[in-house]
Amino acid sequence: MEQRFMGTSGLRVSALTLGTMTWGNETDAETARAQLRDFLDAGGTTLDTAVSYVEGRSEAILGELIGDVVPRCDVVLVSKAGISHRRGKRMVDTSRRAMLSGLDASLARLGTDHLDLWLANIWDENVPLEETLGALEYAVSSGRVRYAGVSNYNGWQLARAATLSETPLIANQVEFSLLARTAEQEVLPAADHVGAGIMCWAPLGRGVLTGKYRGHIPADSRGASESMGSYVEKYLQGRPARITEALMTAANGLGRAPLDVALSWLLGHSAVASAIIGPRTQEQLKEILDSSLAPLPEQIVTVLSEVSRLKN
């Protein structure tokens, strides 16, 4: 698997990052172990989690596997703080207290003394930006974090944060795919300007770009679940459906899987450092890892870009 630099920093990450948001919930510990082994065997190095994922169980499972399945020095560990869940309610808090407490909890669960990349998970209107940045800077200066970044920041937020931060912000995690190209308007240009790399979450359009939702919603899919149905629903009709059909046509013509073509289109963007995949099952991960991720013919890139282009 290709290794890429994160923005203009010296941090190398794999083109695909293994996301662990489902670990401890939809993905049990045994499946997580198998996923990690398969990902590493394919050349993957970068693992993404967060203090908020399944109330810390994602980090705890990953922590049990590091040192057992893989040496700590062989992986790039990414985690995030700023979002938590208390009594079933989602809480946003990027204060110095919350951020550094979250970091302490992450390090304890992961069984390590440092993260390779630590992100402020979201913009917080209730906390001064300087305070959030101060927490990131302290984490780096104290040695508990090697690199800092942000997540879900729009273009002006990223530019403002990078301008104020004494520590370089080398990454921004945002949703980006053929079905979600809003990031191209401001986020990608801002990231290029400040030297940050883009880590794309939901690179397969929340699963829709695999083609599995064409004509029906599989009973065992997120789209059919009560808790996640609305997460997928917005990409099932109208313009997203037409983009998916164009992708299927291109994939058939190339003799490649739709998800391979979708990921290759995404990774062809110079600002993109890594695509975060979040398979629930080992079979889903295998389908992704079987992808060639080879550059697409220019004509295919042009057609897919045009059909998925944001309308003014």
C-alpha positions in Angstrom: 0.0 0.0 0.0 1.3 3.5 -0.9 2.7 5.6 1.9 2.0 9.4 1.7 3.2 12.4 3.5 0.6 14.2 5.6 0.5 17.7 4.1 3.9 19.3 4.1 5.0 17.5 7.3 7.3 14.5 7.5 4.6 12.2 8.9 4.0 9.2 6.5 0.6 7.6 6.5 -0.8 4.8 4.4 -3.2 5.7 1.5 -5.9 3.9 3.4 -6.4 4.4 7.1 -8.3 1.7 9.1 -11.1 3.4 11.0 -12.3 1.8 14.2 -15.6 3.7 14.9 -17.5 0.4 14.9 -15.1 -1.5 17.1 -16.8 -2.5 20.4 -20.3 -2.1 18.8 -21.0 -3.5 15.4 -17.5 -5.0 15.2 -16.5 -7.4 18.1 -13.0 -7.8 19.4 -12.3 -11.0 17.5 -13.3 -9.5 14.2 -11.3 -6.3 15.0 -8.2 -8.5 15.6 -8.7 -10.2 12.2 -9.3 -6.8 10.5 -6.1 -5.4 11.9 -4.0 -8.4 10.8 -5.4 -8.2 7.3 -4.9 -4.5 7.1 -1.3 -4.8 8.2 -0.6 -7.7 5.8 -1.8 -5.4 3.0 0.7 -2.7 3.9 -1.5 -0.5 5.9 0.1 1.4 8.8 -2.4 4.1 9.9 -5.1 3.5 12.5 -7.8 6.0 13.4 -9.9 6.1 16.6 -11.4 8.7 19.0 -12.1 9.1 22.7 -15.8 9.2 21.8 -16.0 6.0 19.7 -18.3 3.6 21.6 -17.5 5.5 24.8 -13.9 4.5 24.6 -14.3 0.8 23.8 -12.8 1.3 20.3 -9.6 2.6 21.9 -9.6 -0.1 24.5 -9.9 -2.9 21.9 -7.1 -1.3 19.8 -4.9 -1.0 22.9 -5.2 -4.7 23.6 -4.1 -5.5 20.0 -1.1 -3.1 19.9 2.0 -5.0 21.1 0.2 -8.3 20.6 -0.7 -8.2 16.9 1.7 -5.4 15.9 4.6 -3.5 17.6 3.6 0.0 18.6 6.5 1.4 16.4 5.0 -0.2 13.3 1.8 1.8 13.3 0.7 5.4 13.0 -1.9 6.0 15.8 -4.5 8.8 15.3 -7.0 9.8 17.9 -9.3 12.7 18.6 -10.9 14.5 21.5 -13.6 17.2 21.9 -16.7 15.0 21.6 -18.0 12.7 24.3 -21.2 11.0 25.2 -22.7 11.3 28.7 -25.9 9.5 29.6 -26.6 8.9 25.9 -26.2 12.6 25.0 -23.6 13.9 22.6 -21.4 16.6 24.2 -19.0 19.0 22.4 -16.2 20.4 24.6 -12.8 21.4 23.3 -11.8 23.3 26.4 -8.2 22.7 27.7 -9.6 20.6 30.6 -11.7 18.3 28.3 -9.1 18.0 25.6 -6.2 17.0 27.9 -8.4 14.7 30.0 -9.5 13.0 26.8 -5.8 12.6 25.8 -5.0 11.1 29.1 -7.8 8.6 28.7 -6.8 7.8 25.1 -3.2 7.1 26.1 -4.3 4.8 29.0 -6.7 2.8 26.9 -4.3 2.5 24.0 -1.5 1.5 26.3 1.0 3.9 24.8 2.9 7.0 26.0 2.2 9.0 22.8 -0.1 9.5 19.8 1.4 10.1 16.4 -1.4 12.4 15.4 -4.0 14.0 17.7 -6.9 16.0 16.5 -9.5 18.4 17.9 -12.6 16.5 16.8 -14.8 19.5 16.0 -15.1 23.3 16.0 -16.6 24.4 19.3 -18.4 27.7 19.3 -18.4 27.9 23.1 -14.7 27.7 23.7 -12.1 30.2 22.5 -10.1 28.8 19.6 -6.9 29.9 21.3 -7.7 27.6 24.3 -8.3 24.6 22.1 -5.1 25.3 20.2 -3.2 25.7 23.5 -4.2 22.2 24.5 -2.9 20.9 21.2 0.4 22.8 21.6 0.8 21.6 25.2 0.3 18.0 24.1 3.0 18.3 21.5 5.5 20.2 23.7 5.0 17.6 26.5 5.9 14.7 24.1 2.5 12.9 24.4 1.6 13.9 20.9 4.0 14.0 17.9 1.8 16.0 15.5 -1.5 17.9 15.9 -4.4 18.7 13.6 -8.2 19.2 13.5 -11.3 17.4 12.3 -14.5 18.7 10.6 -13.2 22.2 10.3 -14.4 24.2 7.3 -12.0 26.3 5.2 -12.0 29.5 7.2 -11.9 27.7 10.5 -8.8 25.7 9.4 -7.1 28.8 8.0 -7.8 30.7 11.2 -6.6 27.9 13.5 -3.4 27.4 11.4 -2.7 31.1 11.6 -3.0 31.2 15.4 -1.4 27.9 16.3 2.2 27.9 17.4 2.3 24.2 16.5 1.8 23.3 12.8 -1.7 21.8 12.1 -0.8 19.1 9.7 -4.2 17.4 9.1 -7.9 18.0 8.8 -10.4 15.1 8.8 -13.5 15.8 6.7 -16.1 14.0 4.7 -15.1 13.8 1.1 -16.2 11.4 -1.7 -17.9 11.4 -5.1 -21.1 12.0 -3.2 -19.8 14.7 -0.9 -17.6 17.2 -2.7 -18.3 20.3 -0.6 -14.7 20.1 0.8 -13.4 21.2 -2.6 -14.9 24.6 -2.3 -12.9 25.9 0.7 -11.4 23.1 2.7 -9.0 21.7 0.1 -7.7 25.1 -1.0 -7.3 26.2 2.7 -5.5 22.9 3.5 -3.1 23.4 0.6 -2.4 27.0 1.7 -1.5 26.0 5.3 0.2 22.8 4.4 -2.3 20.4 6.0 -3.2 17.0 4.5 -6.8 15.8 4.2 -8.0 12.6 5.8 -11.3 11.7 4.2 -14.0 10.0 6.3 -16.9 8.2 4.5 -14.8 8.0 1.3 -17.3 5.4 -0.1 -20.3 7.7 0.4 -21.3 6.1 3.6 -21.3 2.7 1.9 -23.4 3.7 -1.1 -20.5 3.8 -3.6 -20.0 0.1 -3.2 -23.2 -0.3 -5.2 -24.9 -2.5 -2.6 -27.9 -0.1 -2.2 -28.9 -0.1 -5.9 -32.6 -1.0 -6.0 -32.9 -2.1 -2.4 -31.6 -1.7 1.1 -29.9 -4.9 2.3 -31.4 -6.1 5.6 -27.9 -6.4 7.3 -26.7 -2.9 6.2 -26.5 0.3 8.1 -29.2 1.7 5.8 -31.6 -0.8 7.2 -30.8 -0.1 10.9 -32.9 2.2 13.0 -29.9 4.0 14.4 -28.0 4.5 11.2 -30.7 4.6 8.5 -30.8 8.4 8.3 -27.0 8.5 8.0 -27.2 6.6 4.7 -30.6 7.8 3.4 -29.5 11.1 2.0 -27.3 9.4 -0.6 -29.9 6.9 -1.9 -32.1 9.0 -4.2 -31.9 11.7 -6.8 -28.5 13.1 -7.7 -26.5 10.7 -5.5 -28.2 7.8 -7.2 -27.3 9.1 -10.6 -23.6 9.5 -9.5 -23.6 6.0 -8.2 -24.9 4.7 -11.6 -22.2 6.6 -13.4 -19.6 5.0 -11.1 -21.1 1.5 -11.8 -20.8 2.1 -15.5 -17.2 3.3 -15.3 -16.3 0.3 -13.0 -17.8 -2.2 -15.4 -15.9 -0.6 -18.3 -12.7 -0.8 -16.4 -13.3 -4.3 -15.0 -12.8 -3.0 -11.5 -15.0 -2.9 -8.4 -17.0 0.3 -7.9 -15.4 0.9 -4.5 -11.9 0.6 -6.2 -12.8 3.2 -8.7 -14.4 5.5 -6.0 -11.3 5.3 -3.8 -8.9 5.8 -6.8 -10.8 8.9 -7.9 -10.5 10.3 -4.3 -6.9 9.4 -3.8 -6.1 11.1 -7.1 -6.5 14.5 -5.4 -3.2 15.9 -4.4 -4.5 17.3 -1.1 -5.8 13.9 0.0 -3.3 12.1 2.2 -5.5 9.1 3.3 -9.0 7.7 3.0 -10.4 6.4 6.2 -12.2 3.1 5.6 -14.6 1.8 8.3 -15.6 -1.8 7.5 -17.9 -3.5 9.9 -16.9 -7.0 8.8 -13.8 -8.8 7.7 -15.4 -9.5 4.4 -16.0 -5.8 3.8 -12.4 -5.1 4.6 -11.2 -7.8 2.2 -13.2 -6.2 -0.7 -11.5 -2.9 0.0 -8.0 -4.4 0.3 -8.5 -6.3 -2.9 -8.7 -3.0 -4.7 -5.8 -2.0 -6.9 -6.1 1.7 -6.2 -4.4 2.3 -9.5 -4.7 5.8 -11.1 -7.8 6.1 -13.3 -7.7 6.9 -17.0 -8.0 10.7 -17.5 -11.2 10.3 -19.4 -12.9 8.4 -16.5 -11.7 11.0 -14.0 -13.2 13.7 -16.2 -16.5 12.0 -16.6 -16.9 11.1 -12.9 -15.8 14.6 -11.9 -18.3 16.2 -14.2 -21.3 14.0 -13.2 -20.6 14.6 -9.5 -19.7 18.3 -9.8 -21.4 20.6 -7.3 -24.0 22.7 -9.0 -23.9 26.5 -8.3 
